[in-house]
Amino acid sequence: MRNVMKAALFAASIFSSSAFAQETNDAIVVTATRLPSDAARLPADADLIDVSEARSRGVASLADVLSEAPGLHVVQSGGAGSQASIFSGGASSNHTLVLFDGIRLNDPSSPNSAFDAGQDTLGGLTSIEVVQGPMSAVFGSDAIGGVVNMLPRHGGEGPFNAQLDIGIGSFETISSTASIDGTLGAFRYAVTAEGFATEGYDLVPERMSTHTGNEDGAESTTITGVFDLEVSNAFSLDLLLRSREARADFDAFPYTMSFQEYRADDPDLEIARNDLALARLGATWRISEALSLRASGGQLNYERAERDGGVTTASFDGERHFTDLTLDWRAGDMGVFSNAGVLLGIETEREEVDIATLFTSIVADQNRTGAFITAQGALHALTLTAAARVDEFDGFGTQETWRLGASFALADFVRVYANYGTSFRAPTLNERFDPSYGNAALEAEEALGWEAGADAWFDAFGQERGFEAGLVYRRTDVDNLIAYASAPPYAFINIDEAELESAEARVAVSPLAWLTAQLSYVYTSAENAITGAPLPRRPEESWVATLSAERGPFSARVSWRRVGEQLDRLYGADGLFIAAGNLPSYDLIEASAAWRFSDGAQIYVSGRNLTDETYESPGAFAGAPRNFMVGVRLSAQSARSS
C-alpha cells in the first residue's frame, strides 16, 4: 500500500485538469518483421491490444489483458502478483518471447527462461503486439510459440500533459497510475509511475481441508521513462528506463513425513523481492531519407528472493548486457513494388546468473552473438516478407533460422496469407550448469512451423465493415526438447518431441454503428510426439464472446470466456496429490462500463467472474472469486505549439 500512495502523491503534485486525451493506435505493427507494417497486409496473424481501451474496462495487469488475446492461454498461480505463464498456440510456457520495446525480457535466472507475466501493470504502455508462430528468425531464442511486445508511451504534443488513473476494488485492491509527457523543442519525454496493492484472497481452494482463509496479498511499484532528443535533423538520441519493485505472498507444496506432496496455507511464505531494472541508450543517424543507422546498448537485471518466516530461503539474480547495430533501408515505392524495406542487424548479449537455494548454487555466464536480415515488399496485391538469422552461443554452437511469408488480397474485402519458418530455444544457464542436474552438452530445442489463414470483411447492416470473419491454422513440430531424465544420467537431456496444432475462427458483427458483437473459437492439440500423450495446461477448446457498445460519452462491454478441460496435477480435498488428470472446464463472465463526463475525465466500473465460478487453473490454486473495480481517469493537456 505504501508503494501505491507514492504513485498517488506523485500524481497529485503534477496534475491539473483540462482536456481528456485518449491514446489511439492505428493498424501499423512492428513486431512481425521489425519494420513498420500494415497489419491488414502482413502474412501473419498479428493482434494489437489497445492498452488505453483495456484500462477503461478496469484491466490493470499484463496477465489479465493477455488472457483476452485469442490463441494465448495464461495460467496464473493465484491472483495478482502470482506467477503467470503464457502458452501460445499450444507451445510450452518457455516458448513465448516477451519484449519491452523490442528488448528481450525473458528471465535468464529462471530455470527454463519462461517470462512471468504476473508482475507487470499496464500504465506505462500504449499497446501490446502479439504475433504467434515461429519467430526466431526475427528475434532469436525462445520465440518458438510467438512473440509478445509491450510498447511504451512516448512524449506527446505540447510542453506538458498529465494523466491520472486511480481504481479501488475487491480484496482491498488499489491501483494508481500517474504520468507526465510532452515535447520541449527537440526534446520529448514521458514518465509514468504505477502502484498496485491488494490484500488478495486465499490461494488454497476452499474445497481443501488445508484452506484457512489466510489472504495472499501482493504489491508493486513501477516507474518508466522514455526520452528522445533530436540533436540535429540527421541525428537523435533516446533513453529508456524501467524499474519495478514487487512482492507477493504465496502458499507452498510442503511434504508429509512420507514425502507425499500436499497443498496447504503457509502465512509466512512470500516472494519478498521480484524486481526488474532495465536501461537502454540508443542513437540513430539518418544517412538519407531512405537509410538510417542505429546503435543501442543496455542492461536488464532481475532480482528475486523467497522468504519463509523472515528467513531468505532462495535468491535468483540474473543480468543481461546487450548491444545492437542495425541498418534500416526503407525505399517506399519502387516502380511496381511498394512499402519495400530491409533491416540488417548485429547483436551481442551476455547473460550472468547467481542462484542460491537450499539445494543448489549456480554462478555462471554465457555470451551470444547474432546477425539477422528481414525484408518486406508489396507487388500490387501480393505482400512478401522474409527473414534469416544466425546466432552463435558459447558452449553449444550455432543456430540458423529462417522465415518466409506471403499475403495476397483476393479482392478489396478478402485476403489470404501463409508463413513458414524455423525457431529454437537455447538451453538456460540453469539447465546447463546446475551442479546436480545440469548438462553442459545440451543442444538447443528446435522447431519447424507454418501458419495459413484468411480474413474477410464486408459492408453490412448499413455499416462499413459491418461483418468481419477470420480463420487461421498453425502447425509446429518441436524436436530436441529438454527434459529431466529420471534414469541415468539423472540430468537434463535432449529427449522429447512435441506436435502442436491450433485452429482459430472468429467473427464480428456490427448491426449498429455503436454496437459490435464478436465470437472466437480456438482449438488446440498439443501432444508428446513420442508417446502421444497430451501436454499439460493446454485446454483443447476455448470460446470468447463479447458484446461492446460505445455511444457518445458512454461505453460498455460484456464478455463470456469458456476454458475447456486441460491436463494438470490433481489434488484431493485433504490437499494431497492424487495423480495427473483433467481439470474441469470453467466459464468466466465479465462486464464493464465507462462514462466520460467531461473532456478531461472518465469514470469506469468493472466486474469479473460475475457468476462467482469456482475453478482452478492451475490445479490446487483457486481462481479469483467474483470481484469489482471502480475508478476514475483524468487528463490534462497543454496548448499545442503553433
N, C-alpha and C positions, 0 to 999 in steps of 0.2 A: 504493500500500500504506500509505503514511503516513496517508492520509485514513481508511482502514478502521480502523487502530489507534486513531485518535482516537475513533471511534464506540464501539469495543470498550471502551476505557478509561472513557469516559463511562458505559457500561452497568455496568461493574464497580463504579463508585462509588455507583450508586443502587440496585443490585439486592439483594434479599433474597428468599428462597424462601417461597412459600405456595401458594394455590390457583391452578390454571390457569384463565384467563378467555378463552375463545374468543369473538371478535367474531361477532355474529349479525346478520343482516339480514332484515327481513320483505319483503313484496312491495309496499311503498309506494315509488313513484318520484316525482321532482320534475322531471326534465329535459323530459318531453314537453310540459308546459303551464306550468311554473314553479310549479304548485300541487301539494301532496301528493296523489297519486292511486294508487288500487289498480291495479296493473299488469294484473290479470286483467280489468279493465273498460275499460281505455284503448282508444281507437280508433287504436292504433298497436302495432307490434311492438317492445316495449321489452325489452332484455336487461339483467339485473342481474348483475354479476360480483362474487362474494364474494371479496374480497382475502385474507381470512384463510385460506379454503379453498385458494386458489391457492398461497399461501406454504407451506402444509403439504405441497404437492406439489413444492416446490423451485423454483417460478416466482418470479423476483426482479425482472423488468423489465416495464415497461409494454408494450413491443413484443411480448414473448412472450405476455402474458396477452390482449392484444387479438387476436393471431393465432388464438386459440381461439374467438373470437366468430363465429357464422355470419354470412355476408354481408360480413365485413370481410376484406380481403386486405392483409397487412402485408408490404411489400418492404423488407428491411434490407440495406444495402450492406456485408455482412460480419457480424461478431459483435457482442458487447455494446459499446456506445458508438458504434457506427457509425450513420449516418443511417438512419432508418426512416420510410417513407411509408405513409399509410393510404389505401386505396382502398375506399370504401363503396358497395356496390351498383353497381359499375362506374363511379362518378364519379371525377374526377381527384383526385390527392392533395391539391390545394389546395381541394377542395370539402367537406372534413370539418372542422367547427369543433370544437376541443378546448377544454374549460373546466376550471378548477380551482375547485370550489365555486361554479360559475356565472360565474367570471371568465375572460374571453377570453384564451387562451394563444397563439394563432397569432402567429408571429414577424413583426413589422412590417418588420424589416430583411432578411428572406429575399426572394429575387427574386420569388416568387409567393405569399407568405403561407402556405405549407404549414407544418404543425406537424411537428417532428421528434420521433417517439416513441421514439427510440433512447437518450435520455439519462436518463429518469426511472425510478427504482426505486419499490417499492410500499409501503415500510414505514410511511409516514405516512397511508395511506388505509384506509378501511373498505370501500368499494365503488366500483364504476365503473358508470355507467349509459350505455347505448348506445341511441340512437334514430336509425334510419335514415330517409331520405327528406327532402323539402324542409322545413327548419325555420327559415328566415329570418324568418318572421312572429313567431317567438318570440324569436330570438336575433340576428337581423341578418345581416351579411355572412358569407360563407364556408360557410354551412350548406346548400349545395345537396344534398350527399350524406348529410348527417346530422350528429349531434352526439355527442361523447364527453365525459362529465362525470365528473371524478375528485372523489370526496367524501372530505374529510379526517376524521381521528379527532377526537372531542371528549372532554372530560373525563368520566370515569365516576363511579360512586357511590363514596363513601368518600373520605377525605382524600388517600390516596396509593396508587397502583397502579403497577406496573412490569412491563415486558416486555423480553425479550432474545431475539434470534434471530441465531444465527451459523451460517453454512454455508461449507463448503470444497468445491472441486470441481476438475474437469479444467481444464487450461490455467493452473494455479496461481491459480485463482479463489478469492476470499474475499469473502463478503457478510455484513454485520452490520447489525442494527437494534437500537437501544435507545430505549425510550420510557418516559415517566412521565406520569401523568394523575391527576386526582382532582377532588373538589369540596370547597371550604372555605367553608362557609356560602353566601354569594351569589356566590362566585367559582368558576368552572370553568376548568380548564387541561388542555392536552395538548401535550407537547413530544416530538418524535421526531427522533433523529439517525440517519442512514443512511450507511454507507460501502460502496463496492464497488470492487474492483480485480481485474484479470485480465491475465495476460501474453498471452492471446489466441493466435491462430494466423495463418498467412499468408493474407491475403485474396485473393491471386492464386491461381487454381486450379492444382492440381498438373499438369494436362494441358498447361499453357503452359510453354514453354521459359524464360520470364521469371520463373517461380516460383523463389525462392531459399530458401524456408523461414524467412525473416525474420518473426518474430512481430509482430503488430499488437495491442498492448495498449490498455487503457483504464482509467480510474479516475474515481470521482465521490464527492462528499460532499454530502449534502442534510440540511438542518435545517428542520423545520416546527413552527410553534407556533400553536395555536388557543386563544384566551382569551375567556371570556364572563363578564360581570358584571351581575347583577340589581341595579340601583341602587334600584329600588322595584318594587312589584307591577306597575306600568304602564310602566316604562322600563328599558331594558337597553342595554349597550354590548358590542361584540365586536371583536376584533382578530385578524387572520390574517396570519402572516408565513411566508415560504418563501424559502430561499436554497439554490441549487445551484451547485457548482463542479465542472466536468468537463473532461476532456481525453481525447484518443484518437489513436492512430496510424492512418494510412491511406495507401493507395498510389494514386498519381495516374494520369492518362492523358496521358503526355507525347507529343511528336511527333517523328517522324524528320526527317531533312533534307528529305524530300519533303512534309512536313507531313501525313503519314498517321498517324492516331491508333493507338496501341498501348497494351497493358496491361502494367505492369511493377512490380516492387518498388521502393520508394523509402524506405529506412530512416530518412531524415532528415525526412520529411514528417509533420506532425501538426496536429490541431486543438488548438492549445496552450491555448485557453480556450473553453469553451462554457457560459457561466454565465447563471444566471437569478436575479433578485431580485424578489419580489412582496410587496406590503404592502397591506392593506385595513383601514380603520377604519369600523365601522358603528354605527348607533344605531337602536333600534326603540322606538316609542311605541305601546302597546296602548290605543287610544282606548276600545274596548269589547271585549266578549267576541268579537264578530264582526269588528271593524275594527281594523287596525293600519297604522301609517305607518312606513316605514323609509327612512333615508338612509345612503349609504355612499360612500366615495371612496378612491382609492388609486393605485398606480403599479406598472407592470410594466417591468422592464429586462432586455434581452438584451445580452450581450457575447460576441462570438465572434472568434477570431483564428486564422489559419492561419500556420504557420511551416515553413520549409524550411531545414534546417541551422542552426537557431537564429535565422534572419532572418525577421521578420514580412513575409509577402507579401500578406496581405489582412486587413482588420478590418471587422466588421459590428456596429454599435451601434444598438439600437432601443429607444425608450421609448414607453410608452402611459400617459397620465394619464386616469383615468376617474372619473366621479361618477354616481350614480343616485338617484332618488327614486321609491319605489313605494308604492302604496296597496293593501292586501290586504283584501278583504272575503270572509269565509267564513261563509255563512249556515247551512251544515249542512243540516238538513231543513227544507223549506218546503212544507208541505202534501204534494202529490203528488211534489214534487221532493226529491231527497236529494243530499248531497255537492255542494251548489251553492257556487260561488266565482268571484270576479272579481279580476283583478290588473291595475292600471293603473300604467304606469311611464314615466319620462322619464330619458334617459341622455345624457351628454355624453362625448366622447372626443377626445383629441389625440394624434396619433402623430408621432414625430420619428425620423429616421434619420440616421446619419453612417456612410457606407460608403466605404472606401478600398481599392482593389485595384491591381494592376499596370496595369490597363487603364482604370479609371474611378474617379471620385469623385462621390458623391452626398450632399448635405446638403439635406434637405427636410422638410416637415411638412404635415399636413392635419388639419382638425377635422371632427368628425361630431356631429350631434345626432339622437337617435332618440326616438320615442314609441310605445308599444305597449299593447295590451289583450289579455288572454287570459281565457277564461271556460270553465267546465265545469259540468255538472249532469246528474243522472240522473232519468229518469222511468220508474219501475218497472224493466223490463229494458233500457231504452234509455239509453245514456250519450252525451251530446253535448259536443263541445269546439269552440271557435272561437278564432282569434287574428287580429289585424290589426296592422300596423306601418307606420310611415313613418320613413325615415332620410334626412337631408339632409347632403350632403358638400360641402366646399369644392371648387370647381373643376369638378364634373361633375353637380351637381344632386341630385334627389330620387329615392329608390326606395320604392315602395309594395309591400308583400307581404301575403298573407293565407293562412289555412289553416283548413279545416273538417274535422271528423271525427265519426264515429258508430260506436258499438259496440252490438250487440244480442245479448242472451242468449236463444238459441232454447229452451234448457232449462237445467236445473241443471248440465248437463255439456257444453254446447257454446255457443260464441259466434262471431259473425261481425263483422267490422269493416272500415272503409274510411276513408281520408282523402285530401284533395285540396288542393293549395296551390301557391304560387309561392315562388321563392327567388332569391338573387342572390349574386354575389361582386364586391366593389368592386375596381377596379384598384389595384395596390400603388404605393407611392411609387417603387419601383424601375422599374416599368413606365411610370410617368408622367414621371419626371424623370431617367432615365439619360441622360447627355449625348450618347451615341452612338445609342441605340436608343429612347429614351423618347418618349412621345406624350402630352402633357398633355390632349389632346382625347379620350382613351379614355372609353368608356362602360362601365357595369357589365355583367358577364356575367349572363344571366337564365335562369331555368328554370321549367318547369311540370311538376309531377309528381303521381302518385297511387299509392296502395297499397291493396290489398284482401287480406284474409286470414281464416282461420278456425282456431280451436283447439277441441279436444275432449279430454275426459278421462273415464275410466270406472273403476269398481271392477273389478278383475280379479285372478285368482290369489289370492283372499282378501285382497288389499291395497286400501286406499283409494287411488284414483287409480293403480291398478296398470298402466294403459295410458293414454298421452297421445300426441297427434298434433297437428301444426300445418302449415298451408300459408300462404304469403304470396307475393304477386306485386307487383312495383314497376315503374313506367314513368316515366321522366323525359326530357324534351326540353330541351336547353340551347342557347340562342342567344347570339350576340354573343361567342363565346369569343375570348379574346385570344391571338394568335399572332404570331410574328415573321415579317414579310414579307421573303422572300429576293429580292424585286424592289423597285424603287422603290415606296414611300418608304424601304425598308430600316429599318423601325421596327416597334414593336408596333402592331397594329391589331385591331379587332373584325372577325373574318372567319369563324371556324369555327362549326360547329354539331355537336351530338352527340345521338345517340339511345341511351338507356340502358334496358336491361331486365334484371331479375333475378327469379328464382323460387327459393323455398326450401321444402323439405319436410323434416319432422323427425318422429321417433317415439321414444318412450321406453317401456320395458317393465320392470316390477319383479316378477319371478317370486317373489322372496322379500323379506321386509321389509328385509333388509340388502344386497340386490343390485339394481343398476339397469343396464340396457343402453340406450344411446342411439345413434341414427344420424341424420345430417343430410346433405342434398344441396343444393348451391347451383348454379344455372345462371345465367350472366351473359353478356349480349350488349351490348357497348359499341362503337359504330361512329361514324365520322365521317359525319354526315348528308349531307354534300355529295358525298363520294367513295365512301361505302360501305365504306371500309377499316376494319379493326378497330383499336381504340385499344390502345396498348401497356400491358403489365403488368397486364392483367385476365384471369386464367385463365377460360376458358369454363365449366369444371366444377371442382368441388371436393367432396370427401367427408370426413366426420369420423365416426368410430365410437369409442365409449368404453364400457368396462365398469368400473363403480365398485362397490366393496364397503365397507361400514362396519359393523363388528360389535364392540360393546364398545369397548375402547381401540384397536382396530386399524382402519385404513382403507387402501385400496389402489385404484389406478386404472391401467388400461391403455388407451391410445388409439392410433388409426391415422388419419392425415390424408393424403389424396391431393390434390395440387395439379396441375391439368391444364396442358396446354400454354398458353403465353402469348407474345404478340408482344413482342420486345425486340431489342436490338442484339447481334449475334453476333460473336465474336472467334475467330480461328484458334489453332492450337497454338503459333504463333510470337508470339501476343499482338496481332497486327494486326487491326484492324477489318475485317470481311468485308462485312456488309450487315444489314439488318433481316430478322428471321425468327423462327420459333417456338422458344423454349426447350423442352426435353423436360419431360414431366411427372415428378413425383417423389413418393415416399412416405416419410413420417416416422412412426416408431413410438416411443412414449414410455411409460414406466411409472414409478410411484411407490408408495411405501408409507410409512405413519406409524404409530407406536405411542406412545400416551400412557401412559407407565409410572408416572405419579403424577398427582395432581390438578394439580400445577403444572409438569409437564414433559412434553415430547413430542420424540421424535426422528423424523427423516424421511430417506429416501433416494430419489433420483430418477435416471432415466437418459433421455437424449434422443437421438434418431436412433440407436436401438439397433442397427439393421442397417447403420450406417455408410454410408448412402446418399450418393453423390457427386452434388451438384446445384448449380445456380447460379440465384439469384434475388435481384437482377437479373443480367443477363448479365455475365460476366467477374469476378464476385465469388463466391468459394467459400462455399457454405453450411457451417454449423458441422458438423464431423465428430462421431462418437459422443462423448458426454461425460456425466459423472456429477456429482452433488452429494449431499453428506450434511450434515445439520445438526441443530441442537437448538433448541427453542423453550422458553423458561422464562417463568414469570409469577408475580408476587406481587401479592396484593390485600389492602388494609387492611380492617379490620372495617367493616361498614356502620353508618352512623349510625342510631340508633333514631328 
